[in-house]
Amino acid sequence: MAASRSPLRLLGITLLLLLCCGSIAAALSAEPDHVTLTWAGDPRTSQTITWRTDVSVPAGQIRLWEPGPGQTVLAPGVSLPATTRLLSTDAVDMNLHTVTVSGLKPATLYQYQVGSGGAWTGPYSFKTAPLKAEPFSFVIFGDSQSLDYRVWRKTLWQAYRDNPAAAFFVSMGDLVDVGQDYAEWEDWFEAAAGVIESWPILPVVGNHECYTPERIFSRPRYFTAQFSVPENGPAGLERQAYSFDYGEVHFSVLDSQAGEQKLFVPDLLERQRQWLAQDLAGTDKKWRIVLLHRPLFGNKPDGVNEYLRQVFAPLFDEYKVDVVFTAHDHVIARTVPINADAAAAPPGFGTIHAATGRSGTKTYQNVEAKEWNAFFENPTAEPNYLVVAVTGTALKVRTVSVNGSVVDEWAVEKIVPKATE
């Protein structure tokens, strides 16, 4: 009986793939879409924009201006050219166009359009960061992987509407369920449309970015192609690990997918360990935040990830990392401050590891509070997001359910010493 069903099952899968590929191909045109803001340079004076067209468009351009009376394009009469590259996927081939506009004025609102010839989209807008560090906020989303990306859309839009002043948002990995299935990215970008054209994203690679539709491990090729982040990480891990400054915060973004990529990059964690030591030693920012998909101190039955702990925890201690934000377990949790694998009180003398919940549909039942947790909740009823407010003396973190209720609030404070007379 099983043998007789197998060909039908394969036929059904084949037909489904053909339908998906056909719908994606139909969505592609000379009209730009998937317009996405990131940063490859200084957020005070630059902005990076990436968008997609079909392969008939060999080049892209951007028009940029300050809104208001007498507005003019940044380069009058001339559009700034983009770098164009081909992305071949399991569904369709496309061109991705990216431009980093430099020489912008800090703390300034800009409007822009992207396109070429007679096909332009927008206008959209963005604002550059202040020249000097000021209080700011940003939003963090746990795993958005979904069976229905309308849930991700609802979570994203709720956070966007409720936090209009937030400077950017972070996606903590597992953006999609199958990273090398382009149909999933089509759904993810469609859900994010209307937000990511004006709200920059800092993406983190997760384990599901390294899966093919056959559940074979791979490099996160579609992830690195679509998000133009700083290429200042370890050699061979460009756009998978990187660092970034905004205001008085230094962000170190790591790739924790050593198991998935061991055939391709067997020393993935060691490369990052060496790089992270230099990265953290080289910053003078007041706050140090690490973004990492898999937790060192998790809430699944296996708990501690010994490999990650041995590689990275000593550096978190040595360079006084304030917070490590994680995902993967789809729980809302935070540890007590940890230093040398032990509780360190008060806050500020250890690293808090904070799990960011979920912004998509997937939940787990085999999770539980551990002895290192100061807070734990399994958000099976509603997805959530985090709002991080940065001031001169504190990182204030608020976890919010999509229904608007506050799930958890906490802070890390640093006392500014008084000047001696």
C-alpha positions in Angstrom: 0.0 0.0 0.0 2.8 2.4 0.9 4.6 1.8 -2.4 1.4 2.5 -4.4 1.0 5.9 -2.6 4.6 7.0 -3.0 4.4 8.0 -6.7 1.2 10.0 -6.0 2.8 11.8 -3.1 5.8 12.7 -5.3 3.5 13.9 -8.1 1.6 16.0 -5.6 4.9 17.6 -4.3 6.0 18.2 -7.9 2.8 19.9 -8.8 2.9 22.1 -5.7 6.5 23.2 -6.5 5.5 24.0 -10.1 2.5 26.1 -8.9 4.7 27.9 -6.4 7.4 28.6 -9.0 4.9 29.8 -11.4 3.3 32.2 -9.0 6.7 33.6 -8.0 7.7 34.0 -11.6 4.5 35.8 -12.3 5.2 38.2 -9.4 8.6 39.2 -10.9 8.7 42.1 -13.4 10.7 45.2 -14.2 8.8 46.9 -11.3 10.9 46.8 -8.2 9.7 45.0 -5.1 11.2 43.5 -1.9 12.6 47.0 -1.2 14.7 46.6 2.0 16.7 48.9 4.2 19.9 47.8 5.9 23.2 49.4 6.7 26.5 48.5 5.3 28.1 51.7 6.6 27.7 54.4 9.2 24.0 54.9 10.0 24.6 58.6 10.6 25.7 59.4 7.1 24.7 56.4 4.9 21.8 54.1 4.0 21.8 50.8 2.1 18.8 49.9 0.0 18.3 46.6 -1.8 15.4 45.6 -4.2 14.4 42.9 -6.7 13.4 42.8 -10.3 13.3 40.2 -13.0 16.4 39.5 -15.0 15.3 41.8 -17.9 16.4 44.7 -15.8 20.3 44.8 -16.0 20.8 47.8 -13.7 19.1 49.8 -11.0 19.1 53.4 -9.7 18.0 55.4 -6.8 16.6 58.9 -6.5 17.0 60.6 -3.2 15.9 64.0 -1.8 15.0 65.8 1.4 11.3 66.4 1.6 10.0 69.9 1.7 9.7 73.1 -0.5 12.2 73.1 -3.3 13.1 69.5 -2.9 15.8 68.2 -5.2 17.3 64.9 -6.1 20.6 64.4 -4.2 22.5 64.5 -7.5 20.4 66.9 -9.5 19.4 65.4 -12.8 21.3 62.1 -12.1 20.2 59.0 -10.3 22.7 57.1 -8.3 23.6 53.6 -9.8 23.1 50.3 -7.9 25.2 47.2 -7.9 23.3 44.4 -9.6 23.8 40.7 -9.1 22.0 37.6 -10.3 20.3 35.4 -7.7 19.4 31.9 -9.0 16.9 30.1 -6.7 15.0 26.9 -6.7 12.0 28.8 -8.0 13.2 31.5 -10.4 16.2 33.7 -11.4 16.1 37.3 -10.4 18.3 40.4 -10.2 19.0 42.0 -6.9 20.0 45.7 -6.9 21.8 47.3 -4.0 23.1 50.9 -3.4 24.7 52.4 -0.4 24.1 56.2 -0.4 26.9 57.9 1.5 27.6 61.5 2.5 24.1 62.1 4.0 23.4 64.5 6.8 22.9 63.1 10.3 19.4 63.2 11.9 17.8 64.0 8.6 14.7 62.6 6.9 15.1 61.5 3.3 12.7 60.3 0.7 13.7 58.0 -2.1 12.6 56.0 -5.1 14.2 52.9 -6.7 14.0 51.6 -10.2 15.1 52.3 -13.8 13.7 53.4 -17.1 10.0 53.9 -16.7 9.6 51.5 -13.8 10.0 53.2 -10.4 8.5 52.5 -7.0 8.0 54.6 -4.0 8.6 57.2 -2.7 9.6 55.8 0.6 11.5 57.5 3.5 14.2 56.9 6.1 16.0 59.0 8.7 19.7 59.0 9.4 21.0 58.5 13.0 22.0 61.6 15.0 25.6 62.8 14.8 26.1 62.5 18.6 24.7 59.7 20.7 21.2 60.3 21.9 18.6 58.1 23.6 16.9 55.7 21.0 14.9 52.5 20.8 14.8 49.5 18.6 12.6 46.4 18.3 13.6 42.7 18.4 11.6 39.9 16.9 12.1 36.2 17.7 11.8 33.5 15.1 9.3 34.5 12.4 9.3 31.1 10.6 5.7 30.1 9.9 3.1 28.0 8.3 1.1 31.1 7.7 3.2 34.3 7.4 0.1 36.5 8.0 1.0 36.0 11.7 4.4 37.4 11.1 2.9 40.3 9.2 0.5 41.0 12.1 3.3 40.9 14.7 5.6 43.2 12.6 2.9 45.7 11.8 1.7 45.9 15.4 5.2 46.7 16.6 5.7 49.2 13.8 2.5 51.1 14.6 3.1 51.0 18.3 6.8 52.1 18.1 7.0 54.8 15.4 10.2 56.3 16.8 12.1 53.0 16.9 15.3 53.4 14.8 15.4 49.8 13.4 14.4 46.3 14.1 16.3 43.0 14.6 15.2 39.6 13.3 16.8 36.9 15.5 17.2 34.2 12.9 14.8 31.5 11.5 13.2 34.2 9.5 11.7 31.5 7.4 11.2 27.8 8.0 13.2 26.5 5.0 15.9 28.9 4.0 16.7 27.5 0.6 13.0 27.3 -0.4 12.5 30.6 -2.1 8.7 30.4 -1.9 9.1 31.0 1.9 11.1 34.1 1.3 8.4 35.3 -1.1 5.9 34.9 1.7 8.2 36.6 4.3 8.8 39.7 2.1 5.2 39.9 1.1 4.3 40.0 4.8 6.9 42.6 5.5 6.0 44.9 2.6 5.0 48.4 3.8 7.5 48.3 6.7 11.0 47.2 5.6 11.1 50.0 3.0 11.3 52.5 5.8 12.4 50.5 8.9 16.0 49.1 8.6 16.5 45.5 9.6 19.5 43.9 11.4 19.1 40.2 10.5 20.7 37.2 12.3 21.2 33.9 10.6 19.4 30.9 12.1 19.5 27.2 11.6 16.5 27.1 9.3 18.2 29.5 6.9 20.6 26.5 6.3 17.9 24.0 5.3 16.9 22.9 1.7 13.4 21.7 0.9 14.8 18.2 1.2 16.1 19.1 4.7 19.7 18.8 3.6 22.1 21.3 5.2 23.5 24.1 3.2 25.1 27.5 3.5 22.5 30.3 4.1 22.8 31.5 0.5 19.5 33.2 0.1 19.9 35.0 3.4 23.3 36.5 2.6 22.2 37.4 -0.9 19.1 39.4 0.2 20.4 41.3 3.2 23.3 43.8 2.6 24.8 44.1 6.0 28.4 45.2 7.0 31.0 42.8 5.5 33.4 43.2 8.4 33.1 39.8 9.9 35.5 36.8 9.7 36.8 35.9 6.3 34.5 33.5 4.5 31.5 34.4 6.8 30.6 37.8 5.1 27.1 38.8 6.0 26.7 35.8 8.4 28.7 37.5 11.2 29.3 41.2 11.5 29.3 44.1 13.8 27.5 47.4 13.8 27.3 50.6 15.9 24.3 52.8 16.6 24.6 55.5 19.1 26.3 54.2 22.2 25.6 50.6 21.4 28.0 48.1 19.8 26.2 45.1 18.2 28.1 41.9 17.5 26.1 39.5 15.3 27.1 35.9 15.3 26.3 32.7 13.3 25.6 29.8 15.7 24.9 27.2 13.0 28.1 25.1 13.5 26.3 21.8 13.0 24.5 22.7 9.9 27.6 24.2 8.2 30.3 21.8 9.5 30.8 20.3 6.0 31.3 23.7 4.5 33.0 25.7 7.3 34.3 23.2 9.9 35.9 26.0 12.0 32.9 28.3 11.9 32.9 29.0 15.6 36.6 29.3 16.0 36.8 31.9 13.2 34.1 33.8 15.0 35.8 33.4 18.4 39.0 35.0 17.1 37.1 37.8 15.3 34.8 38.5 18.3 37.8 39.0 20.6 39.2 41.6 18.3 35.7 43.1 17.7 34.9 43.6 21.4 38.4 44.8 22.2 38.1 47.4 19.6 34.9 49.2 20.7 34.7 52.0 23.1 30.8 52.1 23.2 29.1 52.2 26.5 26.8 49.2 25.7 27.8 45.9 24.2 25.1 43.6 22.8 25.5 40.2 21.1 22.9 38.8 18.8 23.0 35.0 18.5 20.3 32.6 17.3 21.0 29.6 19.5 21.1 30.2 23.2 24.1 29.3 25.4 21.6 28.8 28.3 18.4 27.5 26.7 15.1 26.1 27.9 14.8 22.9 26.0 15.6 19.6 27.8 19.3 19.8 26.8 19.6 23.2 28.5 23.2 24.5 28.1 24.8 24.4 24.7 28.3 23.4 25.9 30.0 24.1 22.5 28.7 27.6 22.3 29.3 28.2 26.0 33.0 27.1 25.8 33.7 29.2 22.7 31.9 32.5 23.5 31.1 32.7 27.3 34.8 33.6 28.3 34.7 36.5 25.8 31.4 37.7 27.1 32.9 37.8 30.6 36.3 39.3 29.6 34.8 42.1 27.5 31.7 42.7 29.8 29.0 42.1 27.3 25.8 43.5 28.8 23.1 41.4 27.0 23.1 38.4 24.7 19.8 38.2 22.8 18.9 34.8 21.5 16.0 32.9 19.8 15.6 29.2 18.7 13.6 27.9 21.7 10.7 30.2 20.9 10.3 31.2 24.6 10.4 34.5 26.5 13.1 34.0 29.1 16.1 35.8 30.7 18.8 34.6 32.9 20.2 36.2 36.0 23.4 38.1 35.2 26.0 35.4 34.5 29.8 35.6 34.9 32.2 32.6 34.8 29.1 30.3 34.6 27.8 31.6 37.9 25.2 34.2 39.0 26.7 37.6 39.3 24.8 40.2 41.2 24.0 43.0 40.8 23.1 43.5 37.1 26.0 45.1 35.3 28.6 42.7 36.7 27.5 39.8 34.4 25.8 39.1 31.1 22.1 38.6 30.9 21.0 36.1 28.2 17.5 37.0 26.9 15.4 34.7 24.7 13.1 36.7 22.5 10.1 34.5 22.0 8.4 34.1 18.6 6.9 36.4 16.0 5.6 33.6 13.7 3.4 30.5 14.2 5.8 27.9 15.6 5.7 27.0 19.3 7.3 24.3 21.5 5.9 22.2 24.3 9.2 20.6 25.5 10.5 23.8 27.1 10.7 24.8 30.7 12.2 27.2 33.2 15.7 26.4 34.2 17.7 27.2 37.4 19.4 30.1 35.6 16.2 31.9 34.7 15.0 35.1 36.4 12.0 35.0 34.1 10.3 32.4 31.8 7.2 32.2 29.8 6.2 30.0 26.8 4.2 32.2 24.4 1.9 29.6 23.0 -1.1 31.8 22.9 0.2 34.9 21.2 3.4 36.0 19.4 5.5 38.8 20.8 8.3 41.3 20.3 10.8 43.2 22.5 11.3 47.0 22.7 14.8 48.1 23.8 15.2 51.7 25.0 18.8 52.9 25.3 19.5 55.9 27.5 22.7 57.3 28.9 22.5 55.1 32.0 20.3 52.2 31.2 19.1 49.5 28.7 15.4 49.1 29.4 13.8 46.1 27.8 10.0 45.5 27.5 8.5 42.3 26.1 5.1 42.9 24.5 2.5 40.4 23.4 0.9 41.1 20.0 -2.4 41.8 21.9 -0.6 44.8 23.6 0.0 43.3 27.1 3.4 43.7 28.7 4.8 40.2 29.4 8.1 41.3 31.1 10.2 44.4 31.9 13.7 44.6 33.1 16.8 46.9 32.8 20.6 47.0 32.9 21.9 50.1 34.5 25.3 51.7 34.5 26.0 54.5 37.0 27.9 57.4 35.6 30.6 58.4 38.1 30.4 61.9 39.3 33.3 64.2 38.3 35.7 65.0 41.1 36.4 68.6 41.9 
